[in-house]
Amino acid sequence: MSRALPKYDKRRVAVIGGAAAVVLSGAVIAGSALAGTPDGSDGAANARTLAAAGTITCPDVASRLPAVPASAKAEVDRNLTLLQTQINEANTRLARTVGQGGPNFVNNAILGPLKDKRASTIDRISIAIGRTTSKPAGLDTLAACTLNTGAAADSGNGSGAGAGNGNGQAGGNGGAQAGGDTAAGTIACPDVVSRLPAVPASAKAEVDRNLTLLQTQIKEANTRLAATVGQGGPNFVNNAILGPLKDKRASTIDRIAIAIGRTTTKPTGLDTLAACTLTK
């Protein structure tokens, strides 16, 4: 039975076809991120490392999208590609940290941060589509990924660690965290509010929401910092907490700049505020 696809279905097929890699079984990493040296001399060793670590599997986003308007296609395609990049990076980190940390290392250091990054990227896809047509609902359920374990993989409970539900105040983004462990130190981040230009009324709600999210991200990072004292090696805090926090802040700050830029000049230089530091 063959029928001509309606125009909107053709567009959807184009998007899904262009992002077929987002089927995301994680097995593709063996031939890319961990392929070894250019001459292939380390390929077998890296493949064994990956097999021991397991691979990360994430729900397919492309197949769950409605028809993508032409005006949103470039942005949607870019974010679908970013979803795959995030999984590649997570699988690379998984293979490089085999045997590190305690029983919840993979959930806290890899799956949890990956879920947060995917949630931000999926949200941008929804927003892009929603500017022209109905904003798709339910895509947020696709953020969490799971670990398919190998023999030596530290799987934790096999599911993405969920983001916390703290309600931060939209204001300064300092590192104070109620209930934090002073032995762990605290995380301090540059203040974003003081660096913003005048926020147009049309952007205020979105900007305030993302400023609150920045504060929530810091609180979650401080909670994770206190809960993982003594885990991992000398680079644990940078790799498992500060690095993922920087990625999340960069996405959130970018959304603030985009919201302002829809009405007036998009602020520049805010990306330099993403990185945070650990204070003892």
C-alpha positions as protocol buffer text, in pm:
chain_id: "A"
residue {
  index: 1
  type: MET
  ca { x: 0 y: 0 z: 0 }
}
residue {
  index: 2
  type: SER
  ca { x: 165 y: 328 z: -104 }
}
residue {
  index: 3
  type: ARG
  ca { x: 28 y: 670 z: -44 }
}
residue {
  index: 4
  type: ALA
  ca { x: 187 y: 1006 z: -97 }
}
residue {
  index: 5
  type: LEU
  ca { x: 290 y: 1154 z: 235 }
}
residue {
  index: 6
  type: PRO
  ca { x: 132 y: 1488 z: 325 }
}
residue {
  index: 7
  type: LYS
  ca { x: 374 y: 1777 z: 328 }
}
residue {
  index: 8
  type: TYR
  ca { x: 401 y: 1787 z: 704 }
}
residue {
  index: 9
  type: ASP
  ca { x: 487 y: 1417 z: 714 }
}
residue {
  index: 10
  type: LYS
  ca { x: 759 y: 1471 z: 457 }
}
residue {
  index: 11
  type: ARG
  ca { x: 909 y: 1737 z: 678 }
}
residue {
  index: 12
  type: ARG
  ca { x: 891 y: 1506 z: 976 }
}
residue {
  index: 13
  type: VAL
  ca { x: 1060 y: 1227 z: 782 }
}
residue {
  index: 14
  type: ALA
  ca { x: 1334 y: 1469 z: 682 }
}
residue {
  index: 15
  type: VAL
  ca { x: 1398 y: 1566 z: 1043 }
}
residue {
  index: 16
  type: ILE
  ca { x: 1394 y: 1209 z: 1167 }
}
residue {
  index: 17
  type: GLY
  ca { x: 1614 y: 1092 z: 883 }
}
residue {
  index: 18
  type: GLY
  ca { x: 1861 y: 1372 z: 943 }
}
residue {
  index: 19
  type: ALA
  ca { x: 1888 y: 1276 z: 1308 }
}
residue {
  index: 20
  type: ALA
  ca { x: 1879 y: 899 z: 1275 }
}
residue {
  index: 21
  type: ALA
  ca { x: 2184 y: 879 z: 1492 }
}
residue {
  index: 22
  type: VAL
  ca { x: 1971 y: 992 z: 1785 }
}
residue {
  index: 23
  type: VAL
  ca { x: 1831 y: 640 z: 1814 }
}
residue {
  index: 24
  type: LEU
  ca { x: 2101 y: 641 z: 2076 }
}
residue {
  index: 25
  type: SER
  ca { x: 2193 y: 291 z: 2176 }
}
residue {
  index: 26
  type: GLY
  ca { x: 2537 y: 409 z: 2279 }
}
residue {
  index: 27
  type: ALA
  ca { x: 2696 y: 122 z: 2088 }
}
residue {
  index: 28
  type: VAL
  ca { x: 2795 y: 366 z: 1815 }
}
residue {
  index: 29
  type: ILE
  ca { x: 3052 y: 508 z: 2054 }
}
residue {
  index: 30
  type: ALA
  ca { x: 3279 y: 208 z: 2004 }
}
residue {
  index: 31
  type: GLY
  ca { x: 3354 y: 330 z: 1653 }
}
residue {
  index: 32
  type: SER
  ca { x: 3382 y: 701 z: 1723 }
}
residue {
  index: 33
  type: ALA
  ca { x: 3465 y: 853 z: 2061 }
}
residue {
  index: 34
  type: LEU
  ca { x: 3671 y: 552 z: 2168 }
}
residue {
  index: 35
  type: ALA
  ca { x: 3817 y: 447 z: 1837 }
}
residue {
  index: 36
  type: GLY
  ca { x: 4171 y: 488 z: 1967 }
}
residue {
  index: 37
  type: THR
  ca { x: 4468 y: 639 z: 1787 }
}
residue {
  index: 38
  type: PRO
  ca { x: 4443 y: 738 z: 1419 }
}
residue {
  index: 39
  type: ASP
  ca { x: 4624 y: 418 z: 1312 }
}
residue {
  index: 40
  type: GLY
  ca { x: 4378 y: 207 z: 1512 }
}
residue {
  index: 41
  type: SER
  ca { x: 4649 y: 66 z: 1741 }
}
residue {
  index: 42
  type: ASP
  ca { x: 4447 y: 130 z: 2055 }
}
residue {
  index: 43
  type: GLY
  ca { x: 4108 y: 34 z: 1909 }
}
residue {
  index: 44
  type: ALA
  ca { x: 4093 y: -315 z: 2061 }
}
residue {
  index: 45
  type: ALA
  ca { x: 4194 y: -194 z: 2407 }
}
residue {
  index: 46
  type: ASN
  ca { x: 3939 y: 87 z: 2397 }
}
residue {
  index: 47
  type: ALA
  ca { x: 3668 y: -148 z: 2278 }
}
residue {
  index: 48
  type: ARG
  ca { x: 3743 y: -378 z: 2574 }
}
residue {
  index: 49
  type: THR
  ca { x: 3726 y: -78 z: 2809 }
}
residue {
  index: 50
  type: LEU
  ca { x: 3389 y: 24 z: 2669 }
}
residue {
  index: 51
  type: ALA
  ca { x: 3254 y: -329 z: 2698 }
}
residue {
  index: 52
  type: ALA
  ca { x: 3363 y: -343 z: 3061 }
}
residue {
  index: 53
  type: ALA
  ca { x: 3203 y: -5 z: 3136 }
}
residue {
  index: 54
  type: GLY
  ca { x: 2874 y: -77 z: 2961 }
}
residue {
  index: 55
  type: THR
  ca { x: 2698 y: 172 z: 2736 }
}
residue {
  index: 56
  type: ILE
  ca { x: 2438 y: 441 z: 2794 }
}
residue {
  index: 57
  type: THR
  ca { x: 2102 y: 413 z: 2621 }
}
residue {
  index: 58
  type: CYS
  ca { x: 1862 y: 706 z: 2587 }
}
residue {
  index: 59
  type: PRO
  ca { x: 1506 y: 733 z: 2454 }
}
residue {
  index: 60
  type: ASP
  ca { x: 1479 y: 844 z: 2091 }
}
residue {
  index: 61
  type: VAL
  ca { x: 1358 y: 1202 z: 2065 }
}
residue {
  index: 62
  type: ALA
  ca { x: 1333 y: 1243 z: 1687 }
}
residue {
  index: 63
  type: SER
  ca { x: 1062 y: 979 z: 1651 }
}
residue {
  index: 64
  type: ARG
  ca { x: 849 y: 1148 z: 1917 }
}
residue {
  index: 65
  type: LEU
  ca { x: 839 y: 1487 z: 1749 }
}
residue {
  index: 66
  type: PRO
  ca { x: 535 y: 1622 z: 1566 }
}
residue {
  index: 67
  type: ALA
  ca { x: 570 y: 1777 z: 1222 }
}
residue {
  index: 68
  type: VAL
  ca { x: 849 y: 2032 z: 1252 }
}
residue {
  index: 69
  type: PRO
  ca { x: 774 y: 2372 z: 1095 }
}
residue {
  index: 70
  type: ALA
  ca { x: 1025 y: 2486 z: 835 }
}
residue {
  index: 71
  type: SER
  ca { x: 1107 y: 2791 z: 1048 }
}
residue {
  index: 72
  type: ALA
  ca { x: 1217 y: 2563 z: 1336 }
}
residue {
  index: 73
  type: LYS
  ca { x: 1394 y: 2291 z: 1138 }
}
residue {
  index: 74
  type: ALA
  ca { x: 1751 y: 2426 z: 1165 }
}
residue {
  index: 75
  type: GLU
  ca { x: 1725 y: 2477 z: 1542 }
}
residue {
  index: 76
  type: VAL
  ca { x: 1561 y: 2138 z: 1596 }
}
residue {
  index: 77
  type: ASP
  ca { x: 1824 y: 1960 z: 1387 }
}
residue {
  index: 78
  type: ARG
  ca { x: 2102 y: 2136 z: 1576 }
}
residue {
  index: 79
  type: ASN
  ca { x: 1963 y: 2026 z: 1911 }
}
residue {
  index: 80
  type: LEU
  ca { x: 1901 y: 1669 z: 1794 }
}
residue {
  index: 81
  type: THR
  ca { x: 2267 y: 1655 z: 1697 }
}
residue {
  index: 82
  type: LEU
  ca { x: 2359 y: 1795 z: 2038 }
}
residue {
  index: 83
  type: LEU
  ca { x: 2162 y: 1516 z: 2207 }
}
residue {
  index: 84
  type: GLN
  ca { x: 2380 y: 1261 z: 2030 }
}
residue {
  index: 85
  type: THR
  ca { x: 2697 y: 1452 z: 2119 }
}
residue {
  index: 86
  type: GLN
  ca { x: 2594 y: 1448 z: 2485 }
}
residue {
  index: 87
  type: ILE
  ca { x: 2555 y: 1070 z: 2477 }
}
residue {
  index: 88
  type: ASN
  ca { x: 2890 y: 1027 z: 2303 }
}
residue {
  index: 89
  type: GLU
  ca { x: 3057 y: 1236 z: 2573 }
}
residue {
  index: 90
  type: ALA
  ca { x: 2882 y: 1046 z: 2852 }
}
residue {
  index: 91
  type: ASN
  ca { x: 2992 y: 712 z: 2709 }
}
residue {
  index: 92
  type: THR
  ca { x: 3349 y: 838 z: 2680 }
}
residue {
  index: 93
  type: ARG
  ca { x: 3344 y: 950 z: 3044 }
}
residue {
  index: 94
  type: LEU
  ca { x: 3190 y: 616 z: 3142 }
}
residue {
  index: 95
  type: ALA
  ca { x: 3473 y: 422 z: 2981 }
}
residue {
  index: 96
  type: ARG
  ca { x: 3741 y: 645 z: 3132 }
}
residue {
  index: 97
  type: THR
  ca { x: 3612 y: 619 z: 3488 }
}
residue {
  index: 98
  type: VAL
  ca { x: 3564 y: 243 z: 3520 }
}
residue {
  index: 99
  type: GLY
  ca { x: 3621 y: 148 z: 3884 }
}
residue {
  index: 100
  type: GLN
  ca { x: 3607 y: 502 z: 4019 }
}
residue {
  index: 101
  type: GLY
  ca { x: 3381 y: 619 z: 4300 }
}
residue {
  index: 102
  type: GLY
  ca { x: 3131 y: 430 z: 4509 }
}
residue {
  index: 103
  type: PRO
  ca { x: 2817 y: 235 z: 4421 }
}
residue {
  index: 104
  type: ASN
  ca { x: 2632 y: 546 z: 4300 }
}
residue {
  index: 105
  type: PHE
  ca { x: 2918 y: 698 z: 4100 }
}
residue {
  index: 106
  type: VAL
  ca { x: 2765 y: 636 z: 3756 }
}
residue {
  index: 107
  type: ASN
  ca { x: 2428 y: 777 z: 3859 }
}
residue {
  index: 108
  type: ASN
  ca { x: 2571 y: 1082 z: 4032 }
}
residue {
  index: 109
  type: ALA
  ca { x: 2858 y: 1163 z: 3799 }
}
residue {
  index: 110
  type: ILE
  ca { x: 2731 y: 1055 z: 3456 }
}
residue {
  index: 111
  type: LEU
  ca { x: 2363 y: 965 z: 3425 }
}
residue {
  index: 112
  type: GLY
  ca { x: 2237 y: 1249 z: 3645 }
}
residue {
  index: 113
  type: PRO
  ca { x: 2428 y: 1527 z: 3466 }
}
residue {
  index: 114
  type: LEU
  ca { x: 2337 y: 1372 z: 3129 }
}
residue {
  index: 115
  type: LYS
  ca { x: 1968 y: 1382 z: 3220 }
}
residue {
  index: 116
  type: ASP
  ca { x: 1997 y: 1749 z: 3313 }
}
residue {
  index: 117
  type: LYS
  ca { x: 2170 y: 1839 z: 2986 }
}
residue {
  index: 118
  type: ARG
  ca { x: 1919 y: 1639 z: 2780 }
}
residue {
  index: 119
  type: ALA
  ca { x: 1628 y: 1806 z: 2959 }
}
residue {
  index: 120
  type: SER
  ca { x: 1761 y: 2151 z: 2863 }
}
residue {
  index: 121
  type: THR
  ca { x: 1822 y: 2048 z: 2502 }
}
residue {
  index: 122
  type: ILE
  ca { x: 1482 y: 1881 z: 2466 }
}
residue {
  index: 123
  type: ASP
  ca { x: 1319 y: 2191 z: 2613 }
}
residue {
  index: 124
  type: ARG
  ca { x: 1486 y: 2404 z: 2346 }
}
residue {
  index: 125
  type: ILE
  ca { x: 1344 y: 2173 z: 2080 }
}
residue {
  index: 126
  type: SER
  ca { x: 994 y: 2213 z: 2224 }
}
residue {
  index: 127
  type: ILE
  ca { x: 1031 y: 2591 z: 2243 }
}
residue {
  index: 128
  type: ALA
  ca { x: 1151 y: 2610 z: 1881 }
}
residue {
  index: 129
  type: ILE
  ca { x: 850 y: 2413 z: 1755 }
}
residue {
  index: 130
  type: GLY
  ca { x: 612 y: 2604 z: 1983 }
}
residue {
  index: 131
  type: ARG
  ca { x: 701 y: 2939 z: 1830 }
}
residue {
  index: 132
  type: THR
  ca { x: 510 y: 2844 z: 1515 }
}
residue {
  index: 133
  type: THR
  ca { x: 266 y: 2571 z: 1616 }
}
residue {
  index: 134
  type: SER
  ca { x: 152 y: 2387 z: 1928 }
}
residue {
  index: 135
  type: LYS
  ca { x: 437 y: 2321 z: 2166 }
}
residue {
  index: 136
  type: PRO
  ca { x: 479 y: 1941 z: 2198 }
}
residue {
  index: 137
  type: ALA
  ca { x: 404 y: 1801 z: 2543 }
}
residue {
  index: 138
  type: GLY
  ca { x: 560 y: 1507 z: 2722 }
}
residue {
  index: 139
  type: LEU
  ca { x: 905 y: 1528 z: 2567 }
}
residue {
  index: 140
  type: ASP
  ca { x: 1056 y: 1592 z: 2911 }
}
residue {
  index: 141
  type: THR
  ca { x: 996 y: 1224 z: 2992 }
}
residue {
  index: 142
  type: LEU
  ca { x: 1267 y: 1137 z: 2737 }
}
residue {
  index: 143
  type: ALA
  ca { x: 1550 y: 1305 z: 2931 }
}
residue {
  index: 144
  type: ALA
  ca { x: 1650 y: 1014 z: 3158 }
}
residue {
  index: 145
  type: CYS
  ca { x: 1890 y: 750 z: 3023 }
}
residue {
  index: 146
  type: THR
  ca { x: 1993 y: 408 z: 3150 }
}
residue {
  index: 147
  type: LEU
  ca { x: 2314 y: 208 z: 3172 }
}
residue {
  index: 148
  type: ASN
  ca { x: 2343 y: -123 z: 2990 }
}
residue {
  index: 149
  type: THR
  ca { x: 2604 y: -287 z: 3207 }
}
residue {
  index: 150
  type: GLY
  ca { x: 2908 y: -487 z: 3113 }
}
residue {
  index: 151
  type: ALA
  ca { x: 3071 y: -734 z: 3347 }
}
residue {
  index: 152
  type: ALA
  ca { x: 3265 y: -471 z: 3537 }
}
residue {
  index: 153
  type: ALA
  ca { x: 3031 y: -175 z: 3507 }
}
residue {
  index: 154
  type: ASP
  ca { x: 2926 y: 15 z: 3815 }
}
residue {
  index: 155
  type: SER
  ca { x: 2560 y: 54 z: 3739 }
}
residue {
  index: 156
  type: GLY
  ca { x: 2412 y: 197 z: 4056 }
}
residue {
  index: 157
  type: ASN
  ca { x: 2039 y: 143 z: 4005 }
}
residue {
  index: 158
  type: GLY
  ca { x: 2057 y: 176 z: 3628 }
}
residue {
  index: 159
  type: SER
  ca { x: 1852 y: 489 z: 3593 }
}
residue {
  index: 160
  type: GLY
  ca { x: 1932 y: 856 z: 3555 }
}
residue {
  index: 161
  type: ALA
  ca { x: 1959 y: 1044 z: 3878 }
}
residue {
  index: 162
  type: GLY
  ca { x: 1680 y: 1298 z: 3879 }
}
residue {
  index: 163
  type: ALA
  ca { x: 1734 y: 1667 z: 3916 }
}
residue {
  index: 164
  type: GLY
  ca { x: 1654 y: 1807 z: 4256 }
}
residue {
  index: 165
  type: ASN
  ca { x: 1337 y: 2001 z: 4329 }
}
residue {
  index: 166
  type: GLY
  ca { x: 1482 y: 2292 z: 4524 }
}
residue {
  index: 167
  type: ASN
  ca { x: 1321 y: 2630 z: 4468 }
}
residue {
  index: 168
  type: GLY
  ca { x: 1597 y: 2887 z: 4430 }
}
residue {
  index: 169
  type: GLN
  ca { x: 1549 y: 3261 z: 4454 }
}
residue {
  index: 170
  type: ALA
  ca { x: 1582 y: 3455 z: 4130 }
}
residue {
  index: 171
  type: GLY
  ca { x: 1862 y: 3685 z: 4227 }
}
residue {
  index: 172
  type: GLY
  ca { x: 2228 y: 3642 z: 4311 }
}
residue {
  index: 173
  type: ASN
  ca { x: 2388 y: 3315 z: 4210 }
}
residue {
  index: 174
  type: GLY
  ca { x: 2640 y: 3272 z: 4491 }
}
residue {
  index: 175
  type: GLY
  ca { x: 2743 y: 2936 z: 4629 }
}
residue {
  index: 176
  type: ALA
  ca { x: 2573 y: 2927 z: 4971 }
}
residue {
  index: 177
  type: GLN
  ca { x: 2386 y: 2604 z: 5034 }
}
residue {
  index: 178
  type: ALA
  ca { x: 2170 y: 2540 z: 5338 }
}
residue {
  index: 179
  type: GLY
  ca { x: 2266 y: 2218 z: 5506 }
}
residue {
  index: 180
  type: GLY
  ca { x: 2592 y: 2187 z: 5312 }
}
residue {
  index: 181
  type: ASP
  ca { x: 2886 y: 1993 z: 5453 }
}
residue {
  index: 182
  type: THR
  ca { x: 3160 y: 2238 z: 5548 }
}
residue {
  index: 183
  type: ALA
  ca { x: 3417 y: 1961 z: 5502 }
}
residue {
  index: 184
  type: ALA
  ca { x: 3318 y: 1944 z: 5135 }
}
residue {
  index: 185
  type: GLY
  ca { x: 3339 y: 2318 z: 5077 }
}
residue {
  index: 186
  type: THR
  ca { x: 3081 y: 2511 z: 4878 }
}
residue {
  index: 187
  type: ILE
  ca { x: 3041 y: 2600 z: 4513 }
}
residue {
  index: 188
  type: ALA
  ca { x: 3049 y: 2966 z: 4416 }
}
residue {
  index: 189
  type: CYS
  ca { x: 2932 y: 3090 z: 4076 }
}
residue {
  index: 190
  type: PRO
  ca { x: 2949 y: 3432 z: 3907 }
}
residue {
  index: 191
  type: ASP
  ca { x: 2641 y: 3648 z: 3952 }
}
residue {
  index: 192
  type: VAL
  ca { x: 2437 y: 3664 z: 3634 }
}
residue {
  index: 193
  type: VAL
  ca { x: 2171 y: 3915 z: 3742 }
}
residue {
  index: 194
  type: SER
  ca { x: 2416 y: 4202 z: 3780 }
}
residue {
  index: 195
  type: ARG
  ca { x: 2550 y: 4144 z: 3429 }
}
residue {
  index: 196
  type: LEU
  ca { x: 2216 y: 4164 z: 3250 }
}
residue {
  index: 197
  type: PRO
  ca { x: 2102 y: 4468 z: 3052 }
}
residue {
  index: 198
  type: ALA
  ca { x: 1751 y: 4606 z: 3100 }
}
residue {
  index: 199
  type: VAL
  ca { x: 1516 y: 4311 z: 3052 }
}
residue {
  index: 200
  type: PRO
  ca { x: 1221 y: 4379 z: 2818 }
}
residue {
  index: 201
  type: ALA
  ca { x: 879 y: 4319 z: 2973 }
}
residue {
  index: 202
  type: SER
  ca { x: 809 y: 4051 z: 2711 }
}
residue {
  index: 203
  type: ALA
  ca { x: 1114 y: 3853 z: 2828 }
}
residue {
  index: 204
  type: LYS
  ca { x: 1085 y: 3906 z: 3203 }
}
residue {
  index: 205
  type: ALA
  ca { x: 895 y: 3586 z: 3289 }
}
residue {
  index: 206
  type: GLU
  ca { x: 1136 y: 3365 z: 3093 }
}
residue {
  index: 207
  type: VAL
  ca { x: 1443 y: 3543 z: 3228 }
}
residue {
  index: 208
  type: ASP
  ca { x: 1318 y: 3516 z: 3588 }
}
residue {
  index: 209
  type: ARG
  ca { x: 1242 y: 3147 z: 3540 }
}
residue {
  index: 210
  type: ASN
  ca { x: 1595 y: 3079 z: 3417 }
}
residue {
  index: 211
  type: LEU
  ca { x: 1755 y: 3289 z: 3691 }
}
residue {
  index: 212
  type: THR
  ca { x: 1569 y: 3075 z: 3941 }
}
residue {
  index: 213
  type: LEU
  ca { x: 1694 y: 2766 z: 3761 }
}
residue {
  index: 214
  type: LEU
  ca { x: 2054 y: 2889 z: 3791 }
}
residue {
  index: 215
  type: GLN
  ca { x: 2014 y: 2912 z: 4167 }
}
residue {
  index: 216
  type: THR
  ca { x: 1853 y: 2569 z: 4181 }
}
residue {
  index: 217
  type: GLN
  ca { x: 2144 y: 2422 z: 3985 }
}
residue {
  index: 218
  type: ILE
  ca { x: 2393 y: 2559 z: 4237 }
}
residue {
  index: 219
  type: LYS
  ca { x: 2193 y: 2419 z: 4530 }
}
residue {
  index: 220
  type: GLU
  ca { x: 2178 y: 2077 z: 4364 }
}
residue {
  index: 221
  type: ALA
  ca { x: 2553 y: 2084 z: 4296 }
}
residue {
  index: 222
  type: ASN
  ca { x: 2625 y: 2174 z: 4659 }
}
residue {
  index: 223
  type: THR
  ca { x: 2398 y: 1894 z: 4777 }
}
residue {
  index: 224
  type: ARG
  ca { x: 2581 y: 1650 z: 4551 }
}
residue {
  index: 225
  type: LEU
  ca { x: 2915 y: 1786 z: 4673 }
}
residue {
  index: 226
  type: ALA
  ca { x: 2823 y: 1720 z: 5037 }
}
residue {
  index: 227
  type: ALA
  ca { x: 2685 y: 1374 z: 4957 }
}
residue {
  index: 228
  type: THR
  ca { x: 3000 y: 1257 z: 4777 }
}
residue {
  index: 229
  type: VAL
  ca { x: 3274 y: 1366 z: 5017 }
}
residue {
  index: 230
  type: GLY
  ca { x: 3565 y: 1125 z: 4986 }
}
residue {
  index: 231
  type: GLN
  ca { x: 3446 y: 966 z: 4661 }
}
residue {
  index: 232
  type: GLY
  ca { x: 3653 y: 939 z: 4345 }
}
residue {
  index: 233
  type: GLY
  ca { x: 4004 y: 1056 z: 4273 }
}
residue {
  index: 234
  type: PRO
  ca { x: 4163 y: 1401 z: 4275 }
}
residue {
  index: 235
  type: ASN
  ca { x: 3958 y: 1517 z: 3974 }
}
residue {
  index: 236
  type: PHE
  ca { x: 3623 y: 1389 z: 4098 }
}
residue {
  index: 237
  type: VAL
  ca { x: 3476 y: 1729 z: 4189 }
}
residue {
  index: 238
  type: ASN
  ca { x: 3579 y: 1883 z: 3856 }
}
residue {
  index: 239
  type: ASN
  ca { x: 3459 y: 1592 z: 3645 }
}
residue {
  index: 240
  type: ALA
  ca { x: 3145 y: 1495 z: 3834 }
}
residue {
  index: 241
  type: ILE
  ca { x: 3018 y: 1824 z: 3974 }
}
residue {
  index: 242
  type: LEU
  ca { x: 3181 y: 2144 z: 3844 }
}
residue {
  index: 243
  type: GLY
  ca { x: 3199 y: 2028 z: 3481 }
}
residue {
  index: 244
  type: PRO
  ca { x: 2833 y: 1922 z: 3453 }
}
residue {
  index: 245
  type: LEU
  ca { x: 2726 y: 2235 z: 3645 }
}
residue {
  index: 246
  type: LYS
  ca { x: 2911 y: 2454 z: 3393 }
}
residue {
  index: 247
  type: ASP
  ca { x: 2731 y: 2278 z: 3106 }
}
residue {
  index: 248
  type: LYS
  ca { x: 2390 y: 2327 z: 3266 }
}
residue {
  index: 249
  type: ARG
  ca { x: 2460 y: 2692 z: 3347 }
}
residue {
  index: 250
  type: ALA
  ca { x: 2580 y: 2757 z: 2992 }
}
residue {
  index: 251
  type: SER
  ca { x: 2251 y: 2627 z: 2851 }
}
residue {
  index: 252
  type: THR
  ca { x: 2043 y: 2825 z: 3099 }
}
residue {
  index: 253
  type: ILE
  ca { x: 2240 y: 3147 z: 3046 }
}
residue {
  index: 254
  type: ASP
  ca { x: 2206 y: 3102 z: 2671 }
}
residue {
  index: 255
  type: ARG
  ca { x: 1827 y: 3082 z: 2708 }
}
residue {
  index: 256
  type: ILE
  ca { x: 1834 y: 3409 z: 2904 }
}
residue {
  index: 257
  type: ALA
  ca { x: 2033 y: 3580 z: 2628 }
}
residue {
  index: 258
  type: ILE
  ca { x: 1800 y: 3442 z: 2359 }
}
residue {
  index: 259
  type: ALA
  ca { x: 1490 y: 3561 z: 2548 }
}
residue {
  index: 260
  type: ILE
  ca { x: 1628 y: 3915 z: 2573 }
}
residue {
  index: 261
  type: GLY
  ca { x: 1748 y: 3909 z: 2213 }
}
residue {
  index: 262
  type: ARG
  ca { x: 1400 y: 3846 z: 2076 }
}
residue {
  index: 263
  type: THR
  ca { x: 1304 y: 4204 z: 2162 }
}
residue {
  index: 264
  type: THR
  ca { x: 1628 y: 4399 z: 2187 }
}
residue {
  index: 265
  type: THR
  ca { x: 2000 y: 4346 z: 2134 }
}
residue {
  index: 266
  type: LYS
  ca { x: 2110 y: 4003 z: 2252 }
}
residue {
  index: 267
  type: PRO
  ca { x: 2360 y: 4045 z: 2537 }
}
residue {
  index: 268
  type: THR
  ca { x: 2710 y: 3915 z: 2473 }
}
residue {
  index: 269
  type: GLY
  ca { x: 2974 y: 3778 z: 2705 }
}
residue {
  index: 270
  type: LEU
  ca { x: 2733 y: 3607 z: 2943 }
}
residue {
  index: 271
  type: ASP
  ca { x: 2881 y: 3269 z: 2851 }
}
residue {
  index: 272
  type: THR
  ca { x: 3189 y: 3361 z: 3056 }
}
residue {
  index: 273
  type: LEU
  ca { x: 2971 y: 3335 z: 3369 }
}
residue {
  index: 274
  type: ALA
  ca { x: 2904 y: 2962 z: 3331 }
}
residue {
  index: 275
  type: ALA
  ca { x: 3209 y: 2824 z: 3512 }
}
residue {
  index: 276
  type: CYS
  ca { x: 3198 y: 2792 z: 3892 }
}
residue {
  index: 277
  type: THR
  ca { x: 3465 y: 2726 z: 4152 }
}
residue {
  index: 278
  type: LEU
  ca { x: 3497 y: 2527 z: 4473 }
}
residue {
  index: 279
  type: THR
  ca { x: 3566 y: 2728 z: 4787 }
}
residue {
  index: 280
  type: LYS
  ca { x: 3691 y: 2558 z: 5103 }
}
